[in-house]
Amino acid sequence: MNRTTESSGVEAARERWLDASKAASKLAAELFQPGSGYGDPDARAQDEHRLESARLDAERLFREYHDLDRRDMELKMLELQRSQRLATWASFAVAAVVGLATVVSTLVALFK
């Protein structure tokens, strides 16, 4: 999977979590209005179950988003480490070439 796909997957998971969280909040606001009593205990239990299910779904989606975000961050860090390692070796190679060129030019100057 490439970097763009990973990032878009994280953003999609974030959107799903936010939508589920908003839906759970909206459901809670609709169900628990001040002064609205429940005449039927079964209806209240059903509404509480719906709300709990929506809340649990939002929590599950948050964990999914969090895991994807953490994995994406770890991949970015690994990419940076690889890049840093490559830059370190490149600087060592340049230093070696400059050192060798200096030694060669010094030897050429001495034997002239």
C-alpha positions in Angstrom: 0.0 0.0 0.0 1.4 3.4 -0.9 1.6 6.5 1.3 -1.4 8.2 -0.3 -3.6 5.2 0.2 -2.5 4.8 3.9 -3.2 8.5 4.6 -6.6 8.4 2.9 -7.5 5.3 4.9 -6.6 7.1 8.1 -8.8 10.1 7.0 -11.7 7.8 6.1 -11.5 6.0 9.5 -11.4 9.4 11.1 -14.5 10.5 9.2 -16.4 7.3 10.1 -15.5 7.8 13.8 -16.6 11.5 13.7 -19.9 10.5 12.0 -20.6 7.8 14.5 -19.8 10.1 17.4 -22.1 12.8 16.1 -24.9 10.2 15.5 -24.5 8.9 19.1 -24.6 12.5 20.5 -27.7 13.3 18.4 -29.4 10.2 19.5 -28.7 11.0 23.2 -30.0 14.5 22.7 -33.2 13.2 21.1 -33.8 10.5 23.7 -33.1 12.3 26.9 -35.2 15.5 26.7 -36.1 17.1 30.0 -39.6 16.4 31.0 -40.1 13.5 28.6 -41.1 10.5 30.7 -41.3 7.0 29.5 -44.6 5.2 30.1 -43.3 1.9 28.8 -40.2 0.4 30.5 -39.6 -1.7 27.4 -39.4 1.4 25.2 -37.0 3.0 27.6 -34.8 -0.2 27.6 -34.9 -0.3 23.8 -33.8 3.4 23.6 -31.1 2.9 26.1 -29.9 -0.2 24.2 -29.9 1.8 20.9 -27.9 4.6 22.6 -25.4 2.2 24.1 -24.9 0.4 20.8 -24.3 3.7 19.0 -21.8 4.8 21.8 -20.0 1.4 21.5 -19.8 1.7 17.7 -18.3 5.2 18.0 -15.7 3.9 20.5 -14.9 0.9 18.2 -14.4 3.3 15.3 -12.3 5.6 17.4 -10.0 2.7 18.3 -9.8 1.7 14.6 -8.9 5.3 13.6 -6.3 5.5 16.4 -4.7 2.2 15.4 -4.5 3.3 11.7 -3.2 6.7 12.7 -0.5 5.2 14.9 0.5 2.7 12.1 0.6 5.6 9.6 2.8 7.6 12.0 5.2 4.6 12.5 5.5 4.1 8.7 6.4 7.8 8.3 9.0 7.5 11.0 10.5 4.4 9.3 10.6 6.3 6.1 12.4 9.2 7.7 14.9 6.8 9.4 15.6 5.2 6.0 16.1 8.6 4.4 18.4 9.7 7.3 20.4 6.5 7.0 20.8 7.1 3.2 21.9 10.7 3.8 24.4 9.6 6.4 26.0 7.1 4.0 26.0 9.7 1.2 27.8 12.2 3.4 30.4 9.5 4.4 30.9 8.7 0.7 31.5 12.3 -0.2 33.9 12.7 2.7 35.8 9.6 1.6 36.0 10.9 -2.0 37.2 14.4 -0.8 39.7 12.8 1.5 41.0 10.5 -1.3 41.2 13.4 -3.7 43.2 15.4 -1.1 45.6 12.6 -0.5 46.1 12.1 -4.3 46.6 15.8 -5.0 49.1 16.1 -2.1 51.1 13.1 -3.4 51.1 14.5 -6.9 52.3 17.9 -5.6 55.1 16.2 -3.6 56.4 14.1 -6.5 56.5 17.0 -9.0 
